[in-house]
């Protein structure tokens, strides 16, 4: 019989499992973190969401249990570096792990593999166009989603598929749908908009809008980008999201990566090292 997914049950696992135990939010996160630690024997466990991870983190800080908790940055990253209060509690520096996958090199590798030919240049051209279109067309919508999040209003960011036009050979967004969503969000937006605006603008001076967007939206955007470019060279592209995630996770840690990648890798390996020393003593 497996452990019941309660906080007490999750905490108890470190007593019965050998090796280093790492908790993260959801089951699809596994291949991303597993690739960082591929040479280190670790046990990975989805906690069942952010709230469960927060509870595990509180218990870790109180009792110094020998496990690691990794959580999405969400919109909390707007306030700068999130202070976890413990070396084994790690917050992502982007909204979610999917945002770490939206980098040129891994996208080029996965797309070229699917096309069975090097399409790196084509992918880069489309990638740069997409970055600009996302910023031009979705910046206001993302900002209002942040305002609604901060004010506890109902915020449900649309899926990427919901906003795409039906063009097969290029990526574009439905302007009318976006305008309608902006009007709806404006009706909900109350409270300290100026504070949110300041944090939003500071964030965008150093990072991309796609680093701040919902992970599921980014994954849909990645899939559309790759399928659009690959379909120009190959027909009948069948790319399910689980395979896409697995392939991108394999590639994203094969190159040095951006600062966010390097910091995450260092923090996780440092956390693992502290537990190894503790277990060995």
C-alpha positions as CSV (number, residue, x, y, z in Angstrom):
1,X,0.0,0.0,0.0
2,X,1.4,3.4,-1.0
3,X,1.5,6.5,1.2
4,X,-1.6,8.6,1.4
5,X,-0.8,12.0,-0.2
6,X,-1.2,14.1,3.0
7,X,1.5,16.3,4.3
8,X,2.3,14.0,7.2
9,X,2.4,11.0,4.8
10,X,4.7,12.9,2.5
11,X,7.0,14.0,5.3
12,X,7.2,10.4,6.6
13,X,8.6,9.1,3.3
14,X,12.1,10.3,4.1
15,X,12.1,7.8,7.0
16,X,11.4,4.9,4.8
17,X,13.1,5.7,1.5
18,X,16.8,5.5,1.0
19,X,18.5,8.3,-0.9
20,X,17.7,11.9,-1.3
21,X,14.0,12.9,-1.5
22,X,13.0,15.8,-3.7
23,X,9.4,17.2,-3.7
24,X,8.0,19.3,-6.5
25,X,4.5,20.5,-7.5
26,X,3.2,18.3,-10.3
27,X,3.9,15.0,-12.0
28,X,4.9,16.6,-15.4
29,X,7.7,18.5,-13.6
30,X,9.7,15.2,-13.1
31,X,11.7,15.0,-16.3
32,X,12.9,18.6,-15.9
33,X,14.4,18.1,-12.4
34,X,15.5,14.6,-13.0
35,X,17.8,15.7,-15.8
36,X,19.6,18.1,-13.5
37,X,20.4,15.3,-11.1
38,X,21.0,12.5,-13.7
39,X,24.2,11.3,-12.1
40,X,23.0,11.7,-8.5
41,X,20.7,9.0,-7.1
42,X,17.6,10.9,-5.9
43,X,13.9,10.0,-5.3
44,X,11.4,12.4,-6.9
45,X,7.9,12.9,-5.5
46,X,5.1,15.2,-6.8
47,X,3.5,16.8,-3.7
48,X,0.2,17.5,-5.4
49,X,0.4,21.3,-6.0
50,X,1.8,24.5,-4.6
51,X,-0.2,24.4,-1.4
52,X,1.2,21.0,-0.5
53,X,4.7,22.1,-1.3
54,X,4.3,25.2,0.9
55,X,3.2,23.0,3.8
56,X,6.2,20.7,3.3
57,X,8.4,23.8,3.2
58,X,7.0,25.0,6.5
59,X,7.6,21.7,8.2
60,X,11.2,21.6,6.7
61,X,12.0,25.0,8.2
62,X,10.5,24.1,11.6
63,X,12.0,20.6,11.9
64,X,14.9,20.6,9.4
65,X,13.8,17.4,7.8
66,X,16.3,15.9,5.3
67,X,14.4,16.5,2.0
68,X,14.2,19.2,-0.7
69,X,11.2,21.2,-1.9
70,X,11.1,23.0,-5.2
71,X,8.3,25.4,-6.1
72,X,7.2,27.4,-9.1
73,X,8.0,31.1,-9.0
74,X,4.5,32.2,-10.2
75,X,4.0,36.0,-10.0
76,X,6.0,36.1,-6.8
77,X,9.1,36.5,-8.9
78,X,8.0,40.1,-9.6
79,X,9.2,41.1,-6.1
80,X,12.8,40.0,-7.0
81,X,14.6,37.0,-5.5
82,X,12.2,35.1,-3.4
83,X,13.7,34.4,0.0
84,X,12.8,30.8,1.0
85,X,14.3,30.9,4.4
86,X,16.1,27.6,3.9
87,X,18.8,26.2,1.5
88,X,16.7,23.2,0.7
89,X,13.6,25.2,-0.2
90,X,14.0,26.3,-3.8
91,X,11.9,28.7,-5.8
92,X,12.1,28.9,-9.5
93,X,13.2,32.3,-10.9
94,X,10.6,32.0,-13.7
95,X,6.9,31.4,-13.5
96,X,7.2,27.6,-13.9
97,X,9.6,25.0,-15.2
98,X,8.0,25.2,-18.7
99,X,9.4,28.8,-19.0
100,X,12.9,27.4,-18.7
101,X,12.3,25.3,-21.8
102,X,11.5,28.3,-24.0
103,X,15.1,28.8,-25.1
104,X,16.4,28.8,-28.6
105,X,19.0,25.9,-28.4
106,X,16.7,23.1,-27.1
107,X,13.9,24.2,-29.5
108,X,16.3,24.0,-32.4
109,X,17.5,20.6,-31.4
110,X,14.0,19.1,-30.9
111,X,12.6,20.7,-34.1
112,X,15.6,19.5,-36.2
113,X,15.2,16.0,-34.8
114,X,11.5,15.9,-35.8
115,X,12.2,17.3,-39.3
116,X,15.2,14.9,-39.8
117,X,17.2,17.8,-41.1
118,X,18.8,20.9,-39.6
119,X,16.2,23.6,-39.5
120,X,18.0,25.7,-36.8
121,X,18.0,28.9,-38.9
122,X,14.3,28.6,-39.7
123,X,13.4,27.9,-36.1
124,X,15.5,30.9,-34.9
125,X,13.7,33.3,-37.3
126,X,10.3,32.1,-36.2
127,X,11.4,32.1,-32.5
128,X,12.4,35.8,-32.7
129,X,9.1,36.7,-34.4
130,X,7.1,34.9,-31.7
131,X,9.0,36.6,-28.9
132,X,8.1,40.0,-30.4
133,X,4.5,39.1,-31.1
134,X,3.9,37.8,-27.6
135,X,5.3,41.0,-26.2
136,X,3.4,43.3,-28.6
137,X,0.0,41.5,-28.3
138,X,-0.1,40.0,-24.8
139,X,1.8,42.4,-22.6
140,X,-1.3,44.2,-21.4
141,X,-3.2,41.0,-20.8
142,X,-0.4,39.5,-18.7
143,X,-0.2,42.7,-16.7
144,X,-3.9,42.7,-15.9
145,X,-3.7,39.0,-14.9
146,X,-1.0,40.0,-12.4
147,X,-3.2,42.8,-11.0
148,X,-6.1,40.4,-10.6
149,X,-3.8,37.9,-9.0
150,X,-2.5,40.4,-6.5
151,X,-6.0,41.5,-5.6
152,X,-7.4,37.9,-5.2
153,X,-9.8,38.4,-8.1
154,X,-10.7,35.5,-10.5
155,X,-7.7,35.1,-12.8
156,X,-7.7,32.4,-15.4
157,X,-5.2,33.1,-18.1
158,X,-6.3,31.6,-21.5
159,X,-4.6,28.7,-23.1
160,X,-2.2,29.4,-26.0
161,X,-4.5,27.3,-28.3
162,X,-7.4,29.6,-27.4
163,X,-5.6,32.7,-28.7
164,X,-4.0,31.3,-31.8
165,X,-5.4,32.0,-35.3
166,X,-5.9,29.0,-37.6
167,X,-2.9,29.8,-39.9
168,X,-0.8,26.7,-40.3
169,X,2.3,28.3,-41.7
170,X,2.7,31.1,-39.2
171,X,2.0,31.9,-35.6
172,X,-0.4,34.8,-34.9
173,X,-2.9,35.7,-32.2
174,X,-6.6,36.6,-32.3
175,X,-6.7,40.3,-31.8
176,X,-10.4,40.5,-31.2
177,X,-10.3,37.7,-28.6
178,X,-7.4,39.4,-26.8
179,X,-9.2,42.8,-26.8
180,X,-12.3,41.1,-25.3
181,X,-10.2,39.5,-22.5
182,X,-8.5,42.8,-21.8
183,X,-11.9,44.5,-21.3
184,X,-13.1,41.7,-19.0
185,X,-9.9,41.9,-16.9
186,X,-10.1,45.7,-16.7
187,X,-13.5,45.3,-15.1
188,X,-11.9,43.1,-12.4
189,X,-8.8,45.2,-11.9
190,X,-9.0,47.0,-8.6
191,X,-6.5,48.0,-5.9
192,X,-2.9,49.0,-6.3
193,X,-2.4,48.9,-10.0
194,X,0.6,51.3,-9.8
195,X,2.5,49.0,-7.5
196,X,2.0,46.1,-9.9
197,X,3.0,48.3,-12.9
198,X,6.2,49.3,-11.2
199,X,7.2,45.7,-10.4
200,X,6.1,44.6,-13.9
201,X,8.3,47.2,-15.7
202,X,11.3,46.5,-13.5
203,X,11.0,42.8,-14.3
204,X,10.9,43.4,-18.0
205,X,14.0,45.5,-18.0
206,X,16.0,42.3,-17.3
207,X,13.9,39.4,-18.4
208,X,11.4,38.4,-21.1
209,X,7.6,38.5,-20.9
210,X,7.6,34.8,-21.7
211,X,9.5,34.1,-18.4
212,X,6.6,35.5,-16.5
213,X,3.7,33.8,-18.3
214,X,1.7,30.8,-17.2
215,X,3.7,27.5,-17.7
216,X,0.8,25.8,-19.6
217,X,0.5,28.7,-22.0
218,X,4.2,28.6,-22.7
219,X,4.1,24.9,-23.4
220,X,1.3,25.4,-25.9
221,X,3.3,28.2,-27.5
222,X,6.3,25.9,-27.8
223,X,4.3,23.2,-29.4
224,X,2.8,25.6,-31.9
225,X,6.2,27.1,-32.7
226,X,7.8,23.7,-33.3
227,X,4.9,22.2,-35.3
228,X,4.7,25.3,-37.5
229,X,8.3,25.2,-38.5
230,X,8.6,21.4,-38.8
231,X,5.4,21.1,-40.9
232,X,7.2,23.0,-43.7
233,X,9.6,20.1,-44.0
234,X,7.6,17.1,-42.8
235,X,4.0,16.0,-43.0
236,X,1.8,14.5,-40.3
237,X,3.6,15.8,-37.3
238,X,2.3,14.0,-34.2
239,X,3.7,15.7,-31.2
240,X,2.0,15.0,-27.8
241,X,2.9,17.2,-24.9
242,X,4.5,14.5,-22.7
243,X,6.9,13.6,-25.5
244,X,7.6,17.2,-26.1
245,X,8.4,17.9,-22.5
246,X,10.7,14.8,-22.2
247,X,12.6,15.8,-25.4
248,X,13.0,19.5,-24.3
249,X,14.1,18.5,-20.8
250,X,16.8,16.3,-22.3
251,X,18.1,19.1,-24.4
252,X,17.8,22.1,-22.2
253,X,20.4,20.9,-19.7
254,X,22.9,19.9,-22.5
255,X,24.1,23.5,-22.9
256,X,25.2,26.0,-20.3
257,X,21.9,27.8,-20.3
258,X,20.9,31.2,-19.1
259,X,21.6,32.6,-15.6
260,X,18.3,31.2,-14.3
261,X,19.3,27.7,-15.4
262,X,22.7,28.0,-13.8
263,X,21.3,29.3,-10.5
264,X,18.7,26.5,-10.3
265,X,21.3,23.8,-11.1
266,X,23.7,25.2,-8.4
267,X,21.0,25.6,-5.8
268,X,19.6,22.0,-6.3
269,X,23.1,20.4,-6.3
270,X,24.1,22.4,-3.2
271,X,20.9,21.2,-1.4
272,X,21.6,17.6,-2.4
273,X,25.2,18.0,-1.1
274,X,24.0,19.1,2.3
275,X,21.8,16.1,2.7
276,X,24.5,13.7,1.5
277,X,26.9,15.1,4.1
278,X,24.1,14.9,6.8
279,X,23.3,11.2,5.9
280,X,27.0,10.3,5.9
281,X,27.7,11.7,9.3
